[in-house]
Amino acid sequence: MTRLAIPRPIRRAQRSLRDRLPNFRVHRSGVLLFLGVMGPGLIAGLAGNDAGGIATYSVLGAETGLRMLWILPVTTVMLVIVLEMAARMGAVTGQGLGDLIRDEFGIRWTLFAMVVLLIANGANVVAEFAGAAAALEIFGVPRFVTVPIVAAGIWALVVFAGYRVVERVFLSVAVVFLAYVVSAFVAGPNWGDVGRGLVTPSVSFDTSTLLLMVATVGTTVTPYMFFYLQSSVADKGLGPEELSFERADAILGGVWTNVIALFIVVVAAVTIFPRGIQIQTAEQAAIALAPVAGNFAKALFAFGLFGASVLAATVMPLTTSYAVCESFGWESGVSRKFSEAPVFMGLYTALIVIGAVVVLVPGLPLFGVILVSQNLNGILLPIVLIFMLRLVNKPRLMGSHVNPPWLNVVAWGLTGLIILLTGILFGSGIAGWISKA
Amino acid sequence: MLFLSQVIGKPVLDRHGGAFGKVRDLIVALGEQYPPVTGVVIRVTGGREIFLPWSDVEDFDETGARLHTSSIDITVFQQRPNEIRLYLDLLDKQIVDVEGRKIVRVNDIQLAPVRGRLRLVAVDVGLTGILRRLGFSGPGERLARALRLPMENYIEWEEVDPVESSVSSLKLRVPHAALATLHPADVAHIVEQLAPRDRTGILTSLDDERAADVIEELSAEDQVDVLEALPPETAADILEEMGPDDAADLLADLSEERKTELLGLMEPEEASDVRELLTYGEETAGGLMTKDFITVSPQETAQQVIDRLRELQPDANHVYYLYVTDAQGMLVGTITLRGLIIADPDTRVSEFTRPEPISVTVDTDADEVARAIARYNLLALPVVDEEGQMQGVVTVDDAMERALGEGWRKRLPEIFEPVEET
């Protein structure tokens, strides 16, 4: 937070920029100017490209080629709709999603929603640890070394360095995934096939495809994102008068995330799918970057995956603990002593410890773990969506900013679709899949 | 003793014991130490909600309510300004725990007969309240006790300050009397825990001077947010109460539009000081300095100066050094508070003036200012323009804050801890 650390020309630039763009709030403590002006929607979207995202999209491309590309436009629409609603609620009510659930539905529903959030985000933390472990396995570092060190490191980092800093670094690492875009062009797929794949829905109801579909939905539209986006819009004090900016920001965030996702799937489809490899390790997933990085593909992939995983593992337990504690009215904040904020510090620590311990179970396939966690997110997603849709349609809260009817039709339709998908998945026998994994 | 969660949804019977409806909410009138229940909202069969005054209620306990009138005058509920609905407006909402100096959520509400009426006596913000609401009172409490979790936490209604949330229908003119007893740093801590939208309610309820003290305790980012959110007139009044240097720092971070607006609303005298400070670069002595300083003339006697200080009652950080200026406003020396007090009352200032004072010009780099203050162990450093005219002073806390970052001030006790002002 030292103000002196920011070079003077950058601060001057920040100020003149802020004067020209009244809608953007420039952080004085900003490490990088461009991150300072980045809207919360874009940040929330980028946060979706964590270990879960990379693994799921890679597996989707590697196992189904271009056949399932059509699911991406659908998840893009879903993500954009949901992010826009979250931003709108944050702007109009000035409250976080957890706060609104407590205010409006009372304590029982809050407990239910928070348990759902804890499970979903807990699964994500597990995925991030698995991602970090998988990344370093490329260099031959066993997970029994990586995971405990990473767990202790991030716990200390947040408690001592503050999470704003971590968050910015996290987002800078996301730049690595632009390599997928370059890789796609170097690998040169048949773009006609890509276009056809995008618009031709093909559904097969075998368990592995269904699982991939649910995982894709779950990793793209993560409950974590809306909680994050809504409270960051509220915390920045953005109001309804800036709705058009927030809307644009949310749409941009949603679309951009899925553009990256699309390129990951395409590259995996072109480079891994033809070889018939079922991705089990980070090494195999790294093949996708070979067209752009050649021999460095493994190192580049490992760097990106490790960075994204570790930093997401830092932010995720923290925001989860904040959401839970705020909705129950418990003291929160990492600068508090354990005795001052026992629940907060306890939850934060427990999420990290549990995440690490699960990954340390001997013999667990890391990529399998990541995919399961994203499935869990996909299964729990409709619950959070229903809470959101109920809230966003309350005139008492939203005034004239409730959903227009067409948006409700689309949003409820998509929510129903996810529930249906999950239902079919369970129906088609999850047992067979468990024995396979 | 009765909890709100125990009565909501319980049956309401008419005087003959026939089913009438269900308890939906209770109304209390604020103002007294323990607000009395003045009415009940009942959901009658068919889903309609009606309101009955408390005088129609014969019995009321955890089994439900029993009415004693036969002719029910069904009127539409008109909420009076001092009345709140406990279930709708207070339960599950955020409140300020004045004693604990933090924001908590209302898990349950305690009612008890006091002076012959059922009254709101306390809010339950503890784990027992959560478990009661969830219906886990028995086994849940045993488990929680086995884990040695803190269980009961009731806050007396007197020690509670409701938050005017942007989403709640609670739009009271809450006096926030309890908050006024806290140290500004504690109020700032409370304000920081609230959503930005909910902060203005508390700040506008404080008097301007207190609000200014609280705002000065907030982080730079929160200061800007709060000043953008407050009604412009209130914001301008609060700025006037701040030191011109702090006000200028804050205004410099606002949007151009808002800055002009607020400066226009401030008293011309304060506004012109602030305007002047705003013209200096943020990283210069001019940007750091304050216009609050005291000048004396060399011809004055020590007694005259002391008398003037009594009259001015300056803040602690402006009293340690006094600046001696000639008729043209040129800085010719300084006198210290110590020098002033130990001097014979009739001595002229010129006799105990320290000549050739260490000073900087308005465009001196901020880092250099900090270094000069550190090297010469000064509490304040005078700032002059090119001609040598006294323009302002940089105090050690402002200079060190600049040099060490904002966190510094929070970690070390304030050097100029204001003595109890009367």
HADDOCK unambig.tbl for C-alpha pairs under 7 A between the chains (distance, minus, plus):
assign (segid A and resid 1 and name CA) (segid B and resid 405 and name CA) 6.80 0.50 0.50
assign (segid A and resid 2 and name CA) (segid B and resid 404 and name CA) 6.76 0.50 0.50
assign (segid A and resid 2 and name CA) (segid B and resid 405 and name CA) 4.25 0.50 0.50
assign (segid A and resid 2 and name CA) (segid B and resid 406 and name CA) 6.49 0.50 0.50
assign (segid A and resid 3 and name CA) (segid B and resid 405 and name CA) 5.39 0.50 0.50
assign (segid A and resid 4 and name CA) (segid B and resid 403 and name CA) 6.78 0.50 0.50
assign (segid A and resid 4 and name CA) (segid B and resid 405 and name CA) 6.51 0.50 0.50
assign (segid A and resid 19 and name CA) (segid B and resid 255 and name CA) 6.08 0.50 0.50
assign (segid A and resid 19 and name CA) (segid B and resid 256 and name CA) 6.39 0.50 0.50
assign (segid A and resid 22 and name CA) (segid B and resid 255 and name CA) 6.66 0.50 0.50
assign (segid A and resid 93 and name CA) (segid B and resid 166 and name CA) 6.40 0.50 0.50
assign (segid A and resid 93 and name CA) (segid B and resid 167 and name CA) 6.00 0.50 0.50
assign (segid A and resid 94 and name CA) (segid B and resid 166 and name CA) 6.94 0.50 0.50
assign (segid A and resid 94 and name CA) (segid B and resid 195 and name CA) 6.59 0.50 0.50
assign (segid A and resid 94 and name CA) (segid B and resid 197 and name CA) 5.64 0.50 0.50
assign (segid A and resid 95 and name CA) (segid B and resid 195 and name CA) 6.34 0.50 0.50
assign (segid A and resid 102 and name CA) (segid B and resid 92 and name CA) 6.24 0.50 0.50
assign (segid A and resid 103 and name CA) (segid B and resid 92 and name CA) 5.66 0.50 0.50
assign (segid A and resid 103 and name CA) (segid B and resid 93 and name CA) 5.86 0.50 0.50
assign (segid A and resid 106 and name CA) (segid B and resid 92 and name CA) 6.15 0.50 0.50
assign (segid A and resid 108 and name CA) (segid B and resid 134 and name CA) 6.02 0.50 0.50
assign (segid A and resid 234 and name CA) (segid B and resid 195 and name CA) 6.87 0.50 0.50
assign (segid A and resid 235 and name CA) (segid B and resid 195 and name CA) 6.28 0.50 0.50
assign (segid A and resid 235 and name CA) (segid B and resid 196 and name CA) 6.08 0.50 0.50
assign (segid A and resid 237 and name CA) (segid B and resid 196 and name CA) 5.62 0.50 0.50
assign (segid A and resid 237 and name CA) (segid B and resid 197 and name CA) 6.66 0.50 0.50
assign (segid A and resid 237 and name CA) (segid B and resid 225 and name CA) 6.71 0.50 0.50
assign (segid A and resid 328 and name CA) (segid B and resid 105 and name CA) 6.26 0.50 0.50
assign (segid A and resid 329 and name CA) (segid B and resid 103 and name CA) 6.83 0.50 0.50
assign (segid A and resid 329 and name CA) (segid B and resid 104 and name CA) 4.36 0.50 0.50
assign (segid A and resid 329 and name CA) (segid B and resid 105 and name CA) 4.47 0.50 0.50
assign (segid A and resid 330 and name CA) (segid B and resid 104 and name CA) 6.42 0.50 0.50
assign (segid A and resid 397 and name CA) (segid B and resid 167 and name CA) 5.93 0.50 0.50
